[in-house]
Amino acid sequence: MAIGERMTTDMDARTAGRINTPPLCLIAFAVITFMFSLLNAGAVPQGVEPVVIATGLIFGGITQLSAALIQIASGDTLNGALFSTFASFWIVLPAFLEWFSKAVPSGQAGHATGLLLYTFAIVAAMFLLVSLRTNVATLLALGNLVVTLVLLAAGNYGGYLVPVRIGGVTGIILAAQALYLAAAGICQYAYGRTVVPLGPLGTT
């Protein structure tokens, strides 16, 4: 048996019967959050927006949603609900920006986007509260998600550029946090032990 085949067999034995899609969900979330945040931070020209919208719909949205639904079917309600919710967000936001925003009066476009962002900020805060016994890395990422959504919502609703720019920076940090969490899950699979620390919290 070749080395690669033996490694694959060993991993299959360690993960038999397990379905673990959160790393894929996290990677999809990280990729689109990074791209969208670069736009918000003013780090890339607005002309690249079409590729951001396409990535949001397909990778951040459809791919993440498919993986999240598999996670729900496996019995992982928290991760499945979390990633399904924000996969749907990454479908709704690009769809609104690309197809439906034109139906909103120009003077209320920011209000519409702000309403969407504020609503998902509330949902993110709920997920933060129900995740208090998970791990430090998850709590920091969810906390930053809430902050980022509130900043972007305030900036869009009030027509202020500074909160949007700051939200872009916190969003870039959020993307890095999501990749860190994804790496932790992938390393756990690959090595059969904790390699990337998450700071587990007590469950009692």
N, C-alpha and C positions, 0 to 999 in steps of 0.2 A: 504494500500500500504506500502511495506517495505521501510526502509530508503534508501537502495541502489537503489531501483526502482525509488523512488522520485528524487534522485540525478540525475540518468540517464535521467529521463524525463525533469528535469530542464535544463540539459545541451543540450538535443536535442532541446528544445524550443529556447535556446539562439543561437544555431548554425544552425538552420534550413536553408536550402538552401545554406550553405557555404561548400566549399571544401577546406580543409586546410592541404595540405601534406608537406609543408616545414619542420615542426618538424621531420617527418620521414626521409626526405632527409638529414637534418642536423645530425641526429643521425647516419645514415649510413655513412655519410662523416666523422664524428668524430671517429667512431669505426675504420675504415680502416686507417685513417690518423694517429691515435694513434699507431696502430700496426706497420704500415710501418715506422713511425718515430722512434719507439723503435729500429728497425733494423738499421736505418741510424745513430742513436745516439750511437750505439754499446752497448745498454743496454740489449739486448738479443742475444743469439747465432744465427749465420746465418742458422743453421740447422732447425730453425722453419719457414723458408721462405715459404714452401708449404702451411701452414695454413694461412699465410698472403695473398698469392696469391689467395687461394680459397675464403677467406673473401672478398677480393677486387673484384673479379669477380661477386660473388653472391649478397653480401650485399651492398658493396660500389658501384657496377656497376648496376646490373640488378634491384635490389630492388629500388635503388635511381632513376634510369632512369624511371621505371614504375610510381613512385610517381610524378616525375617531369613532365612527359607527361600528367598526369591527371591535374596537376596545369596549364599547358599551355591550356588544353581544357577548364578549368574554367575561362580563361581570364587573368590569372596572368602571363603576358609575361616575366617580369623581373626574378621572381623566377623560372619559368619554364625553361627559357633559361639558367640561371645560373646553376641550378642543373642538367639539361640534359647534359650540356657541361662537368661538372666534374664527372658526373656518367659515361659518355663515356670515360673520362680520366681513370677512375678506371677499365674500361673494357680493354682499349687499353694497359695500362702499364703492368698489370699482364699477358695479352695474349702475349705481346711482350717478356717479361722476360721468360715465360714458354715455348713458342712454336716457336717464330720467331727470337729470339736473336742468335740462333745457326747458322743462315744463314748469320750473319754479321761477317766479318773478325775480329779476336780477337783484333787486334790493333785499330779497329774502333768501338768497342762495346760501349765505353764510349761516343763517338761522337754521336752515334745513340740515346742513352738515353738522352744525353744533348740536342740534337735537339728537341726531344719530350717535354722535360721539359721547354726549352726556349720558344717554341711555345705556350704552355699553360700559361706560365708566361705573355706573351703579351696579351693573351685573358683575363687573370685575371686582368691585368691592365686596360683593357677596361671596365670590369665590375665594377672595383673600380671607374672609372671616371663617369660612368652612375648612380652610386649609391650615389652620393654626397648629395642627399637630403633625404636619408632614415633615418638612425640613427647612432649614434656614434659606437655602438657595431658592427654593420655590417661593417662599414668603417674600424675599427681596424682589424676585422677578414680578410677582403679582402686585406688590406694592408699587413698583415702578410702572407697571402697566396702568394702574389707576391714575397715578400722577401724569403720565404721558397723555392719556385720554382726556383728562380734565384740562390740561394745558392746551391741547389741540382744540377741544370743544370751546373753551373760553376765547381762544384766538379767532376761531371761525365765526362764532356767534356774535362776538363784539366787533369783528373786523380789525383785530389787532395783530400786527405781524410778529411782535416780540414773543408772545406766548407760543406761537406756531414754531418759531425758530428754536426756542428752548425745548419745546416738545419734540422737535426733530432730533436734538442732541440726546435727550433722555430716551428716545426711541432707538437710537443707534446703540446705546448702552443696553436697552432691553433686548435687542437682537443678539448681542453678545451673551447676555444671561441665558437666553433660550438655547443658544449653541452650547453653552457650558452644561446645561441640563441634558441636552441631547447626547453630548459626549459621555456624560456620566452613565446614561442608560446603555449606550453602545459598548462602553468599556466593561460594564457589568456583564453584558452578554458575551463579549469576546474573551474575557479573562476569568469569568465565573466568580468574581469577587469585586469589592469596592476599590476602584482605582482613583476616580475623581470624587473627592469628598463633597457631600451636600449639607452636612451639619444636621443629622437627624434630631428631631425633637421628641420629648417624652410623650408617651401614649397613656399615661396613667393619670 
